Amino acid sequence: EIENQLITKSKTLDELKQSLALNGSAEETPEALSLRIAELCEMVDSIVSQVAQLKTSMQSVLEQWRVYDEVHAEVSLTTTRYLYCIDQCKRSVVSLEALENQVKTLQ
């Protein structure tokens, strides 16, 4: 979206250049306007470069999130398996005496 906006702004800047070449301006000299347009072109180039860098950074961040999601899913699955195993390995308490012994042990 930002790239499309930059393309639109670049076209507008080109139209401004053409308009300046044809009409000129009473407020500023053609030289001053040419300098201003050159500055704007440099700014557009700088923004295009920044957008390209941002795009590269975002791709890197997306890749890191993808790796994180994979590892998180694996850890979650392993944790669930261990919890299931622990739950299955618990000995069942069948009598009041065994329950009291377990409570004493835990205390």
DSSP file (Angstrom, degrees, kcal/mol; ACC not computed):
  #  RESIDUE AA STRUCTURE BP1 BP2  ACC     N-H-->O    O-->H-N    N-H-->O    O-->H-N    TCO  KAPPA ALPHA  PHI   PSI    X-CA   Y-CA   Z-CA
    1    1 A E     >        0   0    0      0, 0.0     4,-2.2     0, 0.0     5,-0.2   0.000 360.0 360.0 360.0 -44.3    0.0    0.0    0.0
    2    2 A I  H  >  +     0   0    0      1,-0.2     4,-2.5     2,-0.2     5,-0.2   0.906 360.0  53.0 -63.5 -40.6    2.8    2.4    0.9
    3    3 A E  H  > S+     0   0    0      1,-0.2     4,-2.2     2,-0.2    -1,-0.2   0.909 108.4  50.1 -61.8 -40.5    4.6    1.5   -2.3
    4    4 A N  H  > S+     0   0    0      1,-0.2     4,-2.2     2,-0.2    -1,-0.2   0.899 110.2  50.3 -63.9 -40.2    1.4    2.3   -4.3
    5    5 A Q  H  X S+     0   0    0     -4,-2.2     4,-2.7     1,-0.2    -1,-0.2   0.899 109.3  51.7 -64.2 -39.5    1.1    5.7   -2.5
    6    6 A L  H  X S+     0   0    0     -4,-2.5     4,-2.5     2,-0.2    -2,-0.2   0.897 108.6  50.9 -64.0 -39.2    4.7    6.4   -3.3
    7    7 A I  H  X S+     0   0    0     -4,-2.2     4,-2.1     2,-0.2    -1,-0.2   0.921 111.1  48.5 -63.1 -42.8    4.1    5.7   -7.0
    8    8 A T  H  X S+     0   0    0     -4,-2.2     4,-2.2     1,-0.2    -2,-0.2   0.925 112.4  48.1 -62.1 -45.3    1.1    8.0   -7.0
    9    9 A K  H  X S+     0   0    0     -4,-2.7     4,-2.4     1,-0.2    -1,-0.2   0.870 109.6  53.3 -64.9 -36.4    3.1   10.8   -5.3
   10   10 A S  H  X S+     0   0    0     -4,-2.5     4,-2.4     2,-0.2    -1,-0.2   0.905 108.7  49.3 -64.4 -41.0    5.9   10.3   -7.8
   11   11 A K  H  X S+     0   0    0     -4,-2.1     4,-2.4     2,-0.2    -2,-0.2   0.911 110.6  50.5 -63.7 -41.4    3.5   10.7  -10.7
   12   12 A T  H  X S+     0   0    0     -4,-2.2     4,-2.1     1,-0.2    -2,-0.2   0.905 109.9  50.7 -62.2 -40.6    2.1   13.9   -9.0
   13   13 A L  H  X S+     0   0    0     -4,-2.4     4,-2.2     2,-0.2    -2,-0.2   0.899 109.4  50.4 -64.1 -41.1    5.7   15.2   -8.7
   14   14 A D  H  X S+     0   0    0     -4,-2.4     4,-2.4     2,-0.2    -2,-0.2   0.901 109.6  50.9 -63.0 -40.5    6.4   14.5  -12.4
   15   15 A E  H  X S+     0   0    0     -4,-2.4     4,-2.6     1,-0.2    -2,-0.2   0.890 108.7  52.3 -63.3 -38.1    3.2   16.3  -13.3
   16   16 A L  H  X S+     0   0    0     -4,-2.1     4,-2.5     2,-0.2    -2,-0.2   0.902 108.0  51.4 -63.3 -41.3    4.4   19.2  -11.2
   17   17 A K  H  X S+     0   0    0     -4,-2.2     4,-2.4     2,-0.2    -2,-0.2   0.935 111.8  46.5 -60.2 -46.6    7.7   19.3  -13.0
   18   18 A Q  H  X S+     0   0    0     -4,-2.4     4,-1.9     1,-0.2    -2,-0.2   0.907 112.1  50.5 -64.1 -41.1    5.9   19.3  -16.4
   19   19 A S  H  X>S+     0   0    0     -4,-2.6     4,-3.1     1,-0.2     5,-0.7   0.897 110.4  50.1 -63.2 -39.9    3.6   22.1  -15.2
   20   20 A L  H  X5S+     0   0    0     -4,-2.5     4,-0.9     1,-0.2    -2,-0.2   0.904 109.2  51.3 -64.5 -41.6    6.5   24.1  -14.0
   21   21 A A  H  <5S+     0   0    0     -4,-2.4    -1,-0.2    -5,-0.2    -2,-0.2   0.866 118.4  37.6 -64.7 -35.1    8.3   23.7  -17.3
   22   22 A L  H  <5S+     0   0    0     -4,-1.9    -2,-0.2    -5,-0.2    -1,-0.2   0.909 132.9  17.9 -83.1 -43.9    5.2   24.9  -19.2
   23   23 A N  H  <5S-     0   0    0     -4,-3.1    -3,-0.2    -5,-0.2    -2,-0.1   0.830  81.1-157.8-102.4 -37.6    3.9   27.6  -17.0
   24   24 A G     << -     0   0    0     -4,-0.9     2,-0.4    -5,-0.7     5,-0.1  -0.226  26.3 -94.6  74.7-178.4    6.5   28.8  -14.5
   25   25 A S        -     0   0    0      3,-0.4     8,-0.1     1,-0.1    -1,-0.0  -0.999  11.9-152.1-140.7 140.0    5.5   30.5  -11.3
   26   26 A A  S    S+     0   0    0     -2,-0.4    -1,-0.1     1,-0.1     3,-0.1   0.778  97.7  53.3 -78.6 -26.6    5.1   34.2  -10.3
   27   27 A E  S    S+     0   0    0      1,-0.1     2,-0.3     2,-0.0    -1,-0.1   0.893 116.6  25.7 -78.4 -40.9    5.8   33.5   -6.7
   28   28 A E  S    S-     0   0    0      2,-0.0    -3,-0.4     3,-0.0    -1,-0.1  -0.889  84.4-108.0-125.1 154.3    9.1   31.7   -7.0
   29   29 A T     >  -     0   0    0     -2,-0.3     4,-2.5     1,-0.1     5,-0.2  -0.423  32.5-114.2 -74.5 155.1   11.8   31.7   -9.7
   30   30 A P  H  > S+     0   0    0      0, 0.0     4,-2.5     0, 0.0     5,-0.2   0.852 117.8  55.1 -57.6 -34.0   12.1   28.6  -11.9
   31   31 A E  H  > S+     0   0    0      2,-0.2     4,-2.3     1,-0.2     5,-0.2   0.920 108.2  47.3 -66.2 -42.5   15.5   27.9  -10.4
   32   32 A A  H  > S+     0   0    0      2,-0.2     4,-2.4     1,-0.2    -1,-0.2   0.908 113.7  48.0 -65.1 -41.5   14.1   27.9   -6.8
   33   33 A L  H  X S+     0   0    0     -4,-2.5     4,-2.8     2,-0.2    -1,-0.2   0.892 109.9  52.6 -66.0 -38.5   11.2   25.7   -7.9
   34   34 A S  H  X S+     0   0    0     -4,-2.5     4,-2.3    -5,-0.2    -2,-0.2   0.911 110.2  48.1 -62.8 -41.6   13.7   23.3   -9.6
   35   35 A L  H  X S+     0   0    0     -4,-2.3     4,-2.4     2,-0.2    -2,-0.2   0.917 111.8  49.9 -63.6 -42.5   15.7   23.1   -6.5
   36   36 A R  H  X S+     0   0    0     -4,-2.4     4,-2.3     1,-0.2    -2,-0.2   0.912 111.4  48.4 -62.7 -42.8   12.6   22.4   -4.4
   37   37 A I  H  X S+     0   0    0     -4,-2.8     4,-2.5     2,-0.2    -1,-0.2   0.888 109.6  52.7 -65.7 -38.6   11.5   19.7   -6.9
   38   38 A A  H  X S+     0   0    0     -4,-2.3     4,-2.2     2,-0.2    -2,-0.2   0.905 109.2  49.9 -62.2 -41.3   15.0   18.2   -6.7
   39   39 A E  H  X S+     0   0    0     -4,-2.4     4,-2.4     2,-0.2    -2,-0.2   0.918 110.5  49.9 -62.5 -43.0   14.7   18.1   -2.9
   40   40 A L  H  X S+     0   0    0     -4,-2.3     4,-2.5     1,-0.2    -2,-0.2   0.896 109.0  51.9 -62.8 -39.8   11.3   16.4   -3.2
   41   41 A C  H  X S+     0   0    0     -4,-2.5     4,-2.5     2,-0.2    -1,-0.2   0.908 109.6  49.6 -62.9 -41.4   12.7   13.9   -5.6
   42   42 A E  H  X S+     0   0    0     -4,-2.2     4,-2.4     2,-0.2    -2,-0.2   0.901 110.5  50.7 -63.2 -40.1   15.5   13.1   -3.1
   43   43 A M  H  X S+     0   0    0     -4,-2.4     4,-2.5     2,-0.2    -2,-0.2   0.913 110.0  49.6 -63.9 -42.0   13.0   12.7   -0.3
   44   44 A V  H  X S+     0   0    0     -4,-2.5     4,-2.7     2,-0.2    -2,-0.2   0.924 111.0  49.5 -62.8 -44.3   10.9   10.3   -2.4
   45   45 A D  H  X S+     0   0    0     -4,-2.5     4,-2.2     1,-0.2    -1,-0.2   0.905 111.0  50.2 -61.1 -41.1   14.0    8.3   -3.2
   46   46 A S  H  X S+     0   0    0     -4,-2.4     4,-2.4     2,-0.2    -2,-0.2   0.912 111.4  47.9 -62.9 -43.0   14.9    8.2    0.5
   47   47 A I  H  X S+     0   0    0     -4,-2.5     4,-2.6     2,-0.2    -2,-0.2   0.900 109.7  52.6 -66.3 -40.2   11.4    7.1    1.4
   48   48 A V  H  X S+     0   0    0     -4,-2.7     4,-2.1     1,-0.2    -1,-0.2   0.916 110.8  48.2 -60.1 -42.6   11.5    4.4   -1.3
   49   49 A S  H  X S+     0   0    0     -4,-2.2     4,-2.3     2,-0.2    -2,-0.2   0.908 111.3  49.6 -64.0 -42.5   14.7    3.1    0.1
   50   50 A Q  H  X S+     0   0    0     -4,-2.4     4,-2.7     1,-0.2    -2,-0.2   0.887 109.4  51.9 -64.6 -39.2   13.3    3.1    3.6
   51   51 A V  H  X S+     0   0    0     -4,-2.6     4,-2.6     2,-0.2    -1,-0.2   0.906 109.1  50.6 -64.1 -40.7   10.2    1.2    2.5
   52   52 A A  H  X S+     0   0    0     -4,-2.1     4,-2.1     2,-0.2    -2,-0.2   0.918 112.1  47.0 -63.2 -42.7   12.5   -1.4    0.8
   53   53 A Q  H  X S+     0   0    0     -4,-2.3     4,-2.6     2,-0.2    -2,-0.2   0.911 112.3  50.3 -64.2 -41.6   14.5   -1.8    4.1
   54   54 A L  H  X S+     0   0    0     -4,-2.7     4,-2.8     1,-0.2    -2,-0.2   0.895 108.6  52.4 -62.6 -40.3   11.2   -2.0    6.1
   55   55 A K  H  X S+     0   0    0     -4,-2.6     4,-2.1     2,-0.2    -1,-0.2   0.922 110.6  47.5 -62.0 -44.3    9.9   -4.7    3.7
   56   56 A T  H  X S+     0   0    0     -4,-2.1     4,-1.9     2,-0.2    -2,-0.2   0.917 113.2  48.5 -62.3 -44.2   13.1   -6.7    4.2
   57   57 A S  H  X S+     0   0    0     -4,-2.6     4,-2.6     1,-0.2    -2,-0.2   0.908 110.2  51.2 -62.7 -42.3   12.9   -6.3    8.0
   58   58 A M  H  X S+     0   0    0     -4,-2.8     4,-2.8     1,-0.2    -1,-0.2   0.878 107.6  52.7 -65.1 -37.3    9.3   -7.3    8.1
   59   59 A Q  H  X S+     0   0    0     -4,-2.1     4,-2.0     2,-0.2    -1,-0.2   0.907 110.3  48.7 -63.9 -40.2   10.0  -10.4    6.1
   60   60 A S  H  X S+     0   0    0     -4,-1.9     4,-2.3     2,-0.2    -2,-0.2   0.919 111.9  48.6 -63.6 -44.3   12.7  -11.3    8.6
   61   61 A V  H  X S+     0   0    0     -4,-2.6     4,-2.5     1,-0.2    -2,-0.2   0.911 110.2  51.6 -63.5 -42.8   10.3  -10.7   11.5
   62   62 A L  H  X S+     0   0    0     -4,-2.8     4,-2.2     1,-0.2    -1,-0.2   0.894 109.4  50.2 -61.2 -39.9    7.6  -12.8    9.8
   63   63 A E  H  X S+     0   0    0     -4,-2.0     4,-2.2     2,-0.2    -1,-0.2   0.912 110.2  50.1 -64.8 -42.1   10.1  -15.7    9.4
   64   64 A Q  H  X S+     0   0    0     -4,-2.3     4,-2.5     1,-0.2    -2,-0.2   0.896 110.5  49.7 -63.7 -39.7   11.1  -15.4   13.1
   65   65 A W  H  X S+     0   0    0     -4,-2.5     4,-2.9     2,-0.2    -1,-0.2   0.885 108.5  53.4 -65.4 -37.7    7.4  -15.5   14.1
   66   66 A R  H  X S+     0   0    0     -4,-2.2     4,-2.1     2,-0.2    -2,-0.2   0.932 110.8  45.9 -61.8 -45.1    6.8  -18.6   11.9
   67   67 A V  H  X S+     0   0    0     -4,-2.2     4,-2.5     2,-0.2     5,-0.2   0.913 112.3  51.7 -62.7 -42.9    9.7  -20.3   13.6
   68   68 A Y  H  X S+     0   0    0     -4,-2.5     4,-3.1     1,-0.2     5,-0.2   0.927 108.5  50.8 -59.7 -45.5    8.4  -19.2   17.0
   69   69 A D  H  X S+     0   0    0     -4,-2.9     4,-2.3     1,-0.2    -1,-0.2   0.898 110.8  49.1 -60.3 -41.1    4.9  -20.6   16.2
   70   70 A E  H  X S+     0   0    0     -4,-2.1     4,-2.1     2,-0.2    -1,-0.2   0.938 114.5  44.1 -63.7 -46.8    6.4  -24.0   15.2
   71   71 A V  H  X S+     0   0    0     -4,-2.5     4,-2.8     1,-0.2     5,-0.2   0.900 112.6  52.6 -66.0 -40.5    8.5  -24.2   18.4
   72   72 A H  H  X S+     0   0    0     -4,-3.1     4,-2.7    -5,-0.2    -1,-0.2   0.916 109.3  49.1 -61.7 -42.9    5.6  -23.1   20.5
   73   73 A A  H  X S+     0   0    0     -4,-2.3     4,-2.3    -5,-0.2    -1,-0.2   0.903 112.2  48.9 -62.9 -41.0    3.3  -25.8   19.0
   74   74 A E  H  X S+     0   0    0     -4,-2.1     4,-2.5     2,-0.2    -2,-0.2   0.925 113.0  46.3 -65.4 -44.7    6.0  -28.4   19.6
   75   75 A V  H  X S+     0   0    0     -4,-2.8     4,-2.7     2,-0.2    -2,-0.2   0.905 112.3  51.4 -64.0 -41.7    6.5  -27.4   23.2
   76   76 A S  H  X S+     0   0    0     -4,-2.7     4,-2.3    -5,-0.2    -1,-0.2   0.915 111.1  47.4 -61.9 -43.5    2.8  -27.2   23.8
   77   77 A L  H  X S+     0   0    0     -4,-2.3     4,-2.3     2,-0.2    -2,-0.2   0.923 112.9  48.5 -64.1 -44.6    2.4  -30.7   22.4
   78   78 A T  H  X S+     0   0    0     -4,-2.5     4,-2.5     2,-0.2    -2,-0.2   0.908 111.2  50.4 -62.8 -42.2    5.2  -32.1   24.5
   79   79 A T  H  X S+     0   0    0     -4,-2.7     4,-2.6     1,-0.2    -1,-0.2   0.913 109.9  50.3 -61.9 -43.0    3.9  -30.5   27.6
   80   80 A T  H  X S+     0   0    0     -4,-2.3     4,-2.2     2,-0.2    -1,-0.2   0.905 110.1  50.5 -62.1 -41.4    0.5  -32.0   27.0
   81   81 A R  H  X S+     0   0    0     -4,-2.3     4,-2.7     2,-0.2    -2,-0.2   0.928 111.4  47.8 -61.9 -45.3    2.0  -35.4   26.5
   82   82 A Y  H  X S+     0   0    0     -4,-2.5     4,-2.8     1,-0.2     5,-0.2   0.907 111.0  50.7 -64.1 -41.2    4.0  -35.1   29.8
   83   83 A L  H  X S+     0   0    0     -4,-2.6     4,-2.4     2,-0.2    -1,-0.2   0.901 111.0  49.2 -62.9 -39.3    0.9  -33.9   31.7
   84   84 A Y  H  X S+     0   0    0     -4,-2.2     4,-2.4     2,-0.2    -2,-0.2   0.932 111.9  48.4 -63.9 -45.6   -1.1  -36.9   30.3
   85   85 A C  H  X S+     0   0    0     -4,-2.7     4,-2.0     2,-0.2    -2,-0.2   0.916 111.9  49.1 -62.0 -43.1    1.7  -39.3   31.3
   86   86 A I  H  X S+     0   0    0     -4,-2.8     4,-0.8     1,-0.2    -1,-0.2   0.916 111.3  49.9 -61.9 -42.6    1.9  -37.8   34.8
   87   87 A D  H  < S+     0   0    0     -4,-2.4     3,-0.5     1,-0.2    -1,-0.2   0.889 112.9  46.7 -63.2 -39.3   -1.9  -38.1   35.1
   88   88 A Q  H  < S+     0   0    0     -4,-2.4    -1,-0.2     1,-0.2    -2,-0.2   0.789 109.6  54.6 -73.0 -27.9   -1.8  -41.8   34.0
   89   89 A C  H  < S+     0   0    0     -4,-2.0    -1,-0.2    -5,-0.2    -2,-0.2   0.571  79.8 112.4 -85.4  -8.9    1.1  -42.6   36.3
   90   90 A K  S  < S-     0   0    0     -4,-0.8     2,-0.3    -3,-0.5    -3,-0.0  -0.388  70.3-124.6 -63.8 137.3   -0.6  -41.4   39.5
   91   91 A R        -     0   0    0     -2,-0.1     2,-0.3     1,-0.1    -1,-0.1  -0.613  26.4-114.9 -82.3 146.5   -1.4  -44.2   41.8
   92   92 A S        -     0   0    0     -2,-0.3     2,-0.6     1,-0.0    -1,-0.1  -0.596  18.2-131.9 -83.5 141.9   -5.0  -44.4   42.8
   93   93 A V        +     0   0    0     -2,-0.3     3,-0.0     1,-0.1    -1,-0.0  -0.836  31.2 169.7 -94.5 118.0   -5.9  -43.8   46.4
   94   94 A V        +     0   0    0     -2,-0.6     2,-0.3     1,-0.1    -1,-0.1   0.650  55.3  38.9-107.2 -17.8   -8.2  -46.6   47.5
   95   95 A S  S  > S-     0   0    0      1,-0.1     4,-1.9     0, 0.0     5,-0.1  -0.893  74.2-119.1-133.7 163.4   -8.5  -46.2   51.2
   96   96 A L  H  > S+     0   0    0     -2,-0.3     4,-2.5     2,-0.2     5,-0.2   0.874 115.1  54.2 -65.0 -38.1   -8.7  -43.5   53.9
   97   97 A E  H  > S+     0   0    0      2,-0.2     4,-2.3     1,-0.2    -1,-0.2   0.911 108.3  48.3 -64.2 -42.6   -5.5  -44.7   55.4
   98   98 A A  H  > S+     0   0    0      1,-0.2     4,-2.1     2,-0.2    -1,-0.2   0.884 111.5  50.9 -64.9 -38.1   -3.6  -44.4   52.1
   99   99 A L  H  X S+     0   0    0     -4,-1.9     4,-2.3     2,-0.2    -2,-0.2   0.903 109.8  49.4 -66.1 -41.3   -5.1  -41.0   51.6
  100  100 A E  H  X S+     0   0    0     -4,-2.5     4,-2.4     2,-0.2    -2,-0.2   0.896 110.8  50.4 -64.7 -39.3   -3.9  -39.9   55.1
  101  101 A N  H  X S+     0   0    0     -4,-2.3     4,-2.4     2,-0.2    -2,-0.2   0.896 110.2  50.0 -63.9 -40.0   -0.5  -41.2   54.4
  102  102 A Q  H  X S+     0   0    0     -4,-2.1     4,-2.4     2,-0.2    -2,-0.2   0.903 110.2  50.1 -65.7 -40.6   -0.3  -39.4   51.2
  103  103 A V  H  X S+     0   0    0     -4,-2.3     4,-2.2     2,-0.2    -2,-0.2   0.915 111.6  48.7 -63.7 -42.9   -1.4  -36.1   52.9
  104  104 A K  H  < S+     0   0    0     -4,-2.4    -2,-0.2     1,-0.2    -1,-0.2   0.913 111.3  50.2 -62.8 -41.7    1.3  -36.6   55.6
  105  105 A T  H  < S+     0   0    0     -4,-2.4    -2,-0.2     1,-0.2    -1,-0.2   0.916 111.3  47.8 -62.3 -42.9    3.9  -37.2   52.9
  106  106 A L  H  <        0   0    0     -4,-2.4    -1,-0.2     1,-0.3    -2,-0.2   0.854 360.0 360.0 -67.8 -34.5    2.9  -34.1   51.0
  107  107 A Q     <        0   0    0     -4,-2.2    -1,-0.3    -5,-0.2    -2,-0.2   0.514 360.0 360.0 -69.9 360.0    3.0  -32.0   54.2
